[in-house]
Amino acid sequence: MRGPHEFATMFYCSLTTLTATSYDDIVPLNPFARSLANLESVVGPFYLSITVARS
């Protein structure tokens, strides 16, 4: 079971990926986590732009 601290870390990593700021203090170590971060960095902006364009 994941604790609140681990959830906060995952949320922070997700926001860092979506806002494309950088990974200065947290880096996904697991290859699967890296793949998810890469996928999120590609799909996230597309989702936002498609949502805005449909409005």
Phi and psi restraints in degrees (range 20) as a CNS / XPLOR table:
assign (resid 1 and name C) (resid 2 and name N)
       (resid 2 and name CA) (resid 2 and name C) 1.0 -88.1 20.0 2
assign (resid 2 and name N) (resid 2 and name CA)
       (resid 2 and name C) (resid 3 and name N) 1.0 137.9 20.0 2
assign (resid 2 and name C) (resid 3 and name N)
       (resid 3 and name CA) (resid 3 and name C) 1.0 -88.4 20.0 2
assign (resid 3 and name N) (resid 3 and name CA)
       (resid 3 and name C) (resid 4 and name N) 1.0 172.4 20.0 2
assign (resid 3 and name C) (resid 4 and name N)
       (resid 4 and name CA) (resid 4 and name C) 1.0 -62.8 20.0 2
assign (resid 4 and name N) (resid 4 and name CA)
       (resid 4 and name C) (resid 5 and name N) 1.0 -32.9 20.0 2
assign (resid 4 and name C) (resid 5 and name N)
       (resid 5 and name CA) (resid 5 and name C) 1.0 -66.2 20.0 2
assign (resid 5 and name N) (resid 5 and name CA)
       (resid 5 and name C) (resid 6 and name N) 1.0 -42.0 20.0 2
assign (resid 5 and name C) (resid 6 and name N)
       (resid 6 and name CA) (resid 6 and name C) 1.0 -67.9 20.0 2
assign (resid 6 and name N) (resid 6 and name CA)
       (resid 6 and name C) (resid 7 and name N) 1.0 -37.4 20.0 2
assign (resid 6 and name C) (resid 7 and name N)
       (resid 7 and name CA) (resid 7 and name C) 1.0 -63.5 20.0 2
assign (resid 7 and name N) (resid 7 and name CA)
       (resid 7 and name C) (resid 8 and name N) 1.0 -41.9 20.0 2
assign (resid 7 and name C) (resid 8 and name N)
       (resid 8 and name CA) (resid 8 and name C) 1.0 -63.7 20.0 2
assign (resid 8 and name N) (resid 8 and name CA)
       (resid 8 and name C) (resid 9 and name N) 1.0 -37.9 20.0 2
assign (resid 8 and name C) (resid 9 and name N)
       (resid 9 and name CA) (resid 9 and name C) 1.0 -66.0 20.0 2
assign (resid 9 and name N) (resid 9 and name CA)
       (resid 9 and name C) (resid 10 and name N) 1.0 -43.4 20.0 2
assign (resid 9 and name C) (resid 10 and name N)
       (resid 10 and name CA) (resid 10 and name C) 1.0 -64.9 20.0 2
assign (resid 10 and name N) (resid 10 and name CA)
       (resid 10 and name C) (resid 11 and name N) 1.0 -39.8 20.0 2
assign (resid 10 and name C) (resid 11 and name N)
       (resid 11 and name CA) (resid 11 and name C) 1.0 -64.2 20.0 2
assign (resid 11 and name N) (resid 11 and name CA)
       (resid 11 and name C) (resid 12 and name N) 1.0 -42.4 20.0 2
assign (resid 11 and name C) (resid 12 and name N)
       (resid 12 and name CA) (resid 12 and name C) 1.0 -62.8 20.0 2
assign (resid 12 and name N) (resid 12 and name CA)
       (resid 12 and name C) (resid 13 and name N) 1.0 -43.5 20.0 2
assign (resid 12 and name C) (resid 13 and name N)
       (resid 13 and name CA) (resid 13 and name C) 1.0 -63.4 20.0 2
assign (resid 13 and name N) (resid 13 and name CA)
       (resid 13 and name C) (resid 14 and name N) 1.0 -40.1 20.0 2
assign (resid 13 and name C) (resid 14 and name N)
       (resid 14 and name CA) (resid 14 and name C) 1.0 -64.5 20.0 2
assign (resid 14 and name N) (resid 14 and name CA)
       (resid 14 and name C) (resid 15 and name N) 1.0 -45.2 20.0 2
assign (resid 14 and name C) (resid 15 and name N)
       (resid 15 and name CA) (resid 15 and name C) 1.0 -66.1 20.0 2
assign (resid 15 and name N) (resid 15 and name CA)
       (resid 15 and name C) (resid 16 and name N) 1.0 -36.2 20.0 2
assign (resid 15 and name C) (resid 16 and name N)
       (resid 16 and name CA) (resid 16 and name C) 1.0 -63.9 20.0 2
assign (resid 16 and name N) (resid 16 and name CA)
       (resid 16 and name C) (resid 17 and name N) 1.0 -37.8 20.0 2
assign (resid 16 and name C) (resid 17 and name N)
       (resid 17 and name CA) (resid 17 and name C) 1.0 -68.7 20.0 2
assign (resid 17 and name N) (resid 17 and name CA)
       (resid 17 and name C) (resid 18 and name N) 1.0 -45.7 20.0 2
assign (resid 17 and name C) (resid 18 and name N)
       (resid 18 and name CA) (resid 18 and name C) 1.0 -68.8 20.0 2
assign (resid 18 and name N) (resid 18 and name CA)
       (resid 18 and name C) (resid 19 and name N) 1.0 -34.4 20.0 2
assign (resid 18 and name C) (resid 19 and name N)
       (resid 19 and name CA) (resid 19 and name C) 1.0 -87.9 20.0 2
assign (resid 19 and name N) (resid 19 and name CA)
       (resid 19 and name C) (resid 20 and name N) 1.0 -5.5 20.0 2
assign (resid 19 and name C) (resid 20 and name N)
       (resid 20 and name CA) (resid 20 and name C) 1.0 55.8 20.0 2
assign (resid 20 and name N) (resid 20 and name CA)
       (resid 20 and name C) (resid 21 and name N) 1.0 37.5 20.0 2
assign (resid 20 and name C) (resid 21 and name N)
       (resid 21 and name CA) (resid 21 and name C) 1.0 -75.4 20.0 2
assign (resid 21 and name N) (resid 21 and name CA)
       (resid 21 and name C) (resid 22 and name N) 1.0 -69.0 20.0 2
assign (resid 21 and name C) (resid 22 and name N)
       (resid 22 and name CA) (resid 22 and name C) 1.0 170.4 20.0 2
assign (resid 22 and name N) (resid 22 and name CA)
       (resid 22 and name C) (resid 23 and name N) 1.0 170.4 20.0 2
assign (resid 22 and name C) (resid 23 and name N)
       (resid 23 and name CA) (resid 23 and name C) 1.0 -110.2 20.0 2
assign (resid 23 and name N) (resid 23 and name CA)
       (resid 23 and name C) (resid 24 and name N) 1.0 75.6 20.0 2
assign (resid 23 and name C) (resid 24 and name N)
       (resid 24 and name CA) (resid 24 and name C) 1.0 -86.3 20.0 2
assign (resid 24 and name N) (resid 24 and name CA)
       (resid 24 and name C) (resid 25 and name N) 1.0 -34.6 20.0 2
assign (resid 24 and name C) (resid 25 and name N)
       (resid 25 and name CA) (resid 25 and name C) 1.0 -118.8 20.0 2
assign (resid 25 and name N) (resid 25 and name CA)
       (resid 25 and name C) (resid 26 and name N) 1.0 -9.0 20.0 2
assign (resid 25 and name C) (resid 26 and name N)
       (resid 26 and name CA) (resid 26 and name C) 1.0 -141.5 20.0 2
assign (resid 26 and name N) (resid 26 and name CA)
       (resid 26 and name C) (resid 27 and name N) 1.0 134.6 20.0 2
assign (resid 26 and name C) (resid 27 and name N)
       (resid 27 and name CA) (resid 27 and name C) 1.0 -136.5 20.0 2
assign (resid 27 and name N) (resid 27 and name CA)
       (resid 27 and name C) (resid 28 and name N) 1.0 130.6 20.0 2
assign (resid 27 and name C) (resid 28 and name N)
       (resid 28 and name CA) (resid 28 and name C) 1.0 -68.8 20.0 2
assign (resid 28 and name N) (resid 28 and name CA)
       (resid 28 and name C) (resid 29 and name N) 1.0 125.5 20.0 2
assign (resid 28 and name C) (resid 29 and name N)
       (resid 29 and name CA) (resid 29 and name C) 1.0 -92.8 20.0 2
assign (resid 29 and name N) (resid 29 and name CA)
       (resid 29 and name C) (resid 30 and name N) 1.0 -35.6 20.0 2
assign (resid 29 and name C) (resid 30 and name N)
       (resid 30 and name CA) (resid 30 and name C) 1.0 -72.9 20.0 2
assign (resid 30 and name N) (resid 30 and name CA)
       (resid 30 and name C) (resid 31 and name N) 1.0 136.5 20.0 2
assign (resid 30 and name C) (resid 31 and name N)
       (resid 31 and name CA) (resid 31 and name C) 1.0 -58.9 20.0 2
assign (resid 31 and name N) (resid 31 and name CA)
       (resid 31 and name C) (resid 32 and name N) 1.0 -35.1 20.0 2
assign (resid 31 and name C) (resid 32 and name N)
       (resid 32 and name CA) (resid 32 and name C) 1.0 -66.8 20.0 2
assign (resid 32 and name N) (resid 32 and name CA)
       (resid 32 and name C) (resid 33 and name N) 1.0 -39.6 20.0 2
assign (resid 32 and name C) (resid 33 and name N)
       (resid 33 and name CA) (resid 33 and name C) 1.0 -66.1 20.0 2
assign (resid 33 and name N) (resid 33 and name CA)
       (resid 33 and name C) (resid 34 and name N) 1.0 -37.6 20.0 2
assign (resid 33 and name C) (resid 34 and name N)
       (resid 34 and name CA) (resid 34 and name C) 1.0 -63.6 20.0 2
assign (resid 34 and name N) (resid 34 and name CA)
       (resid 34 and name C) (resid 35 and name N) 1.0 -41.1 20.0 2
assign (resid 34 and name C) (resid 35 and name N)
       (resid 35 and name CA) (resid 35 and name C) 1.0 -63.4 20.0 2
assign (resid 35 and name N) (resid 35 and name CA)
       (resid 35 and name C) (resid 36 and name N) 1.0 -41.1 20.0 2
assign (resid 35 and name C) (resid 36 and name N)
       (resid 36 and name CA) (resid 36 and name C) 1.0 -65.4 20.0 2
assign (resid 36 and name N) (resid 36 and name CA)
       (resid 36 and name C) (resid 37 and name N) 1.0 -39.5 20.0 2
assign (resid 36 and name C) (resid 37 and name N)
       (resid 37 and name CA) (resid 37 and name C) 1.0 -64.1 20.0 2
assign (resid 37 and name N) (resid 37 and name CA)
       (resid 37 and name C) (resid 38 and name N) 1.0 -40.7 20.0 2
assign (resid 37 and name C) (resid 38 and name N)
       (resid 38 and name CA) (resid 38 and name C) 1.0 -65.6 20.0 2
assign (resid 38 and name N) (resid 38 and name CA)
       (resid 38 and name C) (resid 39 and name N) 1.0 -42.9 20.0 2
assign (resid 38 and name C) (resid 39 and name N)
       (resid 39 and name CA) (resid 39 and name C) 1.0 -62.8 20.0 2
assign (resid 39 and name N) (resid 39 and name CA)
       (resid 39 and name C) (resid 40 and name N) 1.0 -42.8 20.0 2
assign (resid 39 and name C) (resid 40 and name N)
       (resid 40 and name CA) (resid 40 and name C) 1.0 -64.7 20.0 2
assign (resid 40 and name N) (resid 40 and name CA)
       (resid 40 and name C) (resid 41 and name N) 1.0 -36.6 20.0 2
assign (resid 40 and name C) (resid 41 and name N)
       (resid 41 and name CA) (resid 41 and name C) 1.0 -70.7 20.0 2
assign (resid 41 and name N) (resid 41 and name CA)
       (resid 41 and name C) (resid 42 and name N) 1.0 -21.6 20.0 2
assign (resid 41 and name C) (resid 42 and name N)
       (resid 42 and name CA) (resid 42 and name C) 1.0 -91.3 20.0 2
assign (resid 42 and name N) (resid 42 and name CA)
       (resid 42 and name C) (resid 43 and name N) 1.0 -46.4 20.0 2
assign (resid 42 and name C) (resid 43 and name N)
       (resid 43 and name CA) (resid 43 and name C) 1.0 -75.8 20.0 2
assign (resid 43 and name N) (resid 43 and name CA)
       (resid 43 and name C) (resid 44 and name N) 1.0 -34.6 20.0 2
assign (resid 43 and name C) (resid 44 and name N)
       (resid 44 and name CA) (resid 44 and name C) 1.0 -56.9 20.0 2
assign (resid 44 and name N) (resid 44 and name CA)
       (resid 44 and name C) (resid 45 and name N) 1.0 -53.3 20.0 2
assign (resid 44 and name C) (resid 45 and name N)
       (resid 45 and name CA) (resid 45 and name C) 1.0 -64.3 20.0 2
assign (resid 45 and name N) (resid 45 and name CA)
       (resid 45 and name C) (resid 46 and name N) 1.0 -35.3 20.0 2
assign (resid 45 and name C) (resid 46 and name N)
       (resid 46 and name CA) (resid 46 and name C) 1.0 -63.3 20.0 2
assign (resid 46 and name N) (resid 46 and name CA)
       (resid 46 and name C) (resid 47 and name N) 1.0 -41.5 20.0 2
assign (resid 46 and name C) (resid 47 and name N)
       (resid 47 and name CA) (resid 47 and name C) 1.0 -61.3 20.0 2
assign (resid 47 and name N) (resid 47 and name CA)
       (resid 47 and name C) (resid 48 and name N) 1.0 -45.6 20.0 2
assign (resid 47 and name C) (resid 48 and name N)
       (resid 48 and name CA) (resid 48 and name C) 1.0 -63.5 20.0 2
assign (resid 48 and name N) (resid 48 and name CA)
       (resid 48 and name C) (resid 49 and name N) 1.0 -45.8 20.0 2
assign (resid 48 and name C) (resid 49 and name N)
       (resid 49 and name CA) (resid 49 and name C) 1.0 -67.5 20.0 2
assign (resid 49 and name N) (resid 49 and name CA)
       (resid 49 and name C) (resid 50 and name N) 1.0 -37.0 20.0 2
assign (resid 49 and name C) (resid 50 and name N)
       (resid 50 and name CA) (resid 50 and name C) 1.0 -68.8 20.0 2
assign (resid 50 and name N) (resid 50 and name CA)
       (resid 50 and name C) (resid 51 and name N) 1.0 -40.1 20.0 2
assign (resid 50 and name C) (resid 51 and name N)
       (resid 51 and name CA) (resid 51 and name C) 1.0 -63.2 20.0 2
assign (resid 51 and name N) (resid 51 and name CA)
       (resid 51 and name C) (resid 52 and name N) 1.0 -43.1 20.0 2
assign (resid 51 and name C) (resid 52 and name N)
       (resid 52 and name CA) (resid 52 and name C) 1.0 -68.7 20.0 2
assign (resid 52 and name N) (resid 52 and name CA)
       (resid 52 and name C) (resid 53 and name N) 1.0 -40.0 20.0 2
assign (resid 52 and name C) (resid 53 and name N)
       (resid 53 and name CA) (resid 53 and name C) 1.0 -67.4 20.0 2
assign (resid 53 and name N) (resid 53 and name CA)
       (resid 53 and name C) (resid 54 and name N) 1.0 -30.3 20.0 2
assign (resid 53 and name C) (resid 54 and name N)
       (resid 54 and name CA) (resid 54 and name C) 1.0 -78.0 20.0 2
assign (resid 54 and name N) (resid 54 and name CA)
       (resid 54 and name C) (resid 55 and name N) 1.0 -16.5 20.0 2
